[in-house]
Amino acid sequence: MPAGYAVTYNKFFDVEPVLSEGDDYFIENWGFFTEDLLQIVKLRIKNGKWYIPEREETLLFDLGWYPDSDINGHYHLQLVDGNWNEIKSISSKDRFIIKETLERWMEEHQRT
C-alpha cells in the first residue's frame, strides 16, 4: 500500500469461498464474503501531519461481496467521494484482479 492511505476496515483476506453443505448458495466462511470487506481512506497532509479529511474532501475505496454470503456472488470495488458518488468501479470473482486494481487506483490517486 502506498503512503497516504488509512485502512479503516479490513476483512479482505486471501481465502476462497467454501460452499456450505446444508445450503445451495450460502458460503460457509461467509465472514470473508459480506458487503463490508474493506475501506481505505485517502489521507491529506496539513502542517506536515497526515489526517483523515472532512466528508466533502474524502476519497474512499470500498470493497464488498454481492450478494452477501452467496456463492454466486462477486467482489465489487468502488472509488467514491465523500457523498458516495461513484468515481469508478469494477466487479470480479477473482480476488487477485481486485487486489491489482486497488493497488493501481491507489497509485493513480496517491498525489491528488
C-alpha positions in Angstrom: 0.0 0.0 0.0 1.5 3.4 -0.9 1.9 6.1 1.6 -1.0 8.5 2.2 -3.8 5.9 2.9 -5.5 4.6 6.0 -7.2 1.3 6.3 -10.4 1.9 8.3 -11.9 -1.6 8.0 -10.5 -4.8 6.7 -11.9 -8.3 6.3 -10.4 -8.9 2.8 -8.3 -12.0 3.0 -6.6 -14.4 0.7 -9.3 -17.1 1.0 -11.6 -18.9 -1.4 -15.4 -19.2 -0.7 -16.4 -22.5 0.7 -19.9 -23.7 -0.1 -22.0 -24.7 2.9 -23.1 -28.4 2.9 -26.6 -27.6 4.1 -27.4 -24.8 1.6 -27.1 -24.5 -2.2 -25.8 -20.9 -2.2 -24.6 -20.0 1.3 -20.8 -19.6 1.9 -19.6 -21.5 4.9 -16.8 -18.9 5.6 -19.3 -16.1 5.0 -17.4 -13.6 7.2 -14.9 -13.1 4.3 -17.7 -12.6 1.8 -20.0 -9.8 3.0 -21.0 -6.4 1.7 -18.5 -4.8 4.0 -15.0 -6.1 3.4 -12.6 -3.3 3.1 -12.5 0.5 3.4 -9.5 2.6 2.7 -9.4 6.4 3.0 -7.1 8.8 1.2 -5.3 10.9 3.7 -4.3 14.5 3.4 -1.3 16.5 4.8 -1.7 19.7 6.8 1.2 21.3 8.5 3.3 18.2 7.9 0.8 15.8 9.5 -1.4 13.2 8.0 -5.2 13.5 8.7 -8.4 12.0 7.5 -10.2 14.7 5.6 -13.7 16.0 6.2 -16.5 14.4 4.2 -16.5 16.8 1.3 -12.8 16.1 0.6 -12.9 12.4 1.2 -11.7 9.8 -1.3 -12.7 6.3 -0.3 -12.0 2.8 -1.7 -14.8 0.5 -0.7 -15.0 -3.3 -1.3 -17.8 -5.8 -0.7 -19.1 -9.2 -1.9 -22.5 -9.1 -3.6 -24.9 -10.7 -2.9 -23.8 -11.0 0.6 -22.6 -14.6 1.6 -23.8 -16.0 -1.8 -21.5 -18.5 -3.6 -22.7 -17.0 -6.9 -21.6 -13.5 -5.8 -18.6 -11.4 -6.8 -16.4 -8.7 -5.3 -17.4 -5.1 -6.1 -14.7 -2.4 -5.7 -15.7 1.2 -5.8 -13.8 4.5 -5.6 -16.2 7.1 -4.2 -16.2 10.7 -3.0 -17.4 11.8 0.4 -21.1 11.8 -0.7 -20.8 8.2 -2.1 -20.8 9.4 -5.7 -19.0 6.7 -7.7 -15.9 7.8 -9.5 -15.1 4.3 -10.8 -15.8 0.7 -10.0 -15.0 -2.9 -11.0 -16.6 -6.3 -10.2 -14.9 -9.7 -10.3 -15.0 -13.1 -8.6 -11.1 -13.0 -8.8 -9.6 -11.5 -5.7 -6.3 -11.1 -7.4 -7.9 -8.8 -10.1 -9.5 -6.8 -7.3 -6.1 -6.5 -5.4 -4.3 -5.4 -8.6 -7.0 -2.9 -9.5 -7.0 -1.5 -5.9 -3.2 -1.1 -6.0 -3.3 0.6 -9.4 -6.1 3.0 -8.3 -4.2 3.9 -5.2 -1.1 4.6 -7.1 -3.1 6.8 -9.6 -4.6 8.9 -6.8 -1.6 9.0 -4.4 -0.6 12.5 -5.4 -4.1 14.0 -5.9 
